[in-house]
């Protein structure tokens, strides 16, 4: 007589692990926004230092885009963090 097969019991709750993976993915996405914003900031500052008269508008545009990108990344992170917390309840 064979006993019915049961899933292996581990000390971890699968729902908690899935929630942790989702939170970590959200944090990685925020870090990607930060990394891209820093790259744009460096590019904008380099343009302003290299040839301030000819590339002034482009350099300021890159700095503005960097700030906007950082803001969008942060707002997106907060939005998804709230959604993740609501799903846990």
ZIGI-V712680 format. One line per field, one symbol per residue. ss: DSSP state (~ for helix, > for strand, _ for the rest). psi: psi as a letter, one per 20 degrees, with the letter a starting at -180 (. if undefined). burial: I if it has 9 or more other ideal C-beta (glycine too) atoms within 8 Angstrom, else O. A space follows every 10 residues. Layout:
ss->???
psi->???
burial->???
This chain:
ss->__________ ___~~~~~~~ ~~~~~~~~~~ ~~~~~~~~~~ ~~~~~~~~~~ _____~~~~~ ~~~~~~~~~~ ~~~~~~~~~~ ~~~~~~~~_
psi->pqqqpqqppr jqphhhgghg hgghhghhgg hgggghghgh gggghghhhg nhghjggggh ghgghggggg gggghggggh gghghhhh.
burial->OOOOOOOOOO OOOOOOIOIO OIIOOIIOII OIIIOIIIOI IOIIIIIIOO OIOOIIOIII IIIOIIIOII OIIIOIIOOI IOOIOOOOO
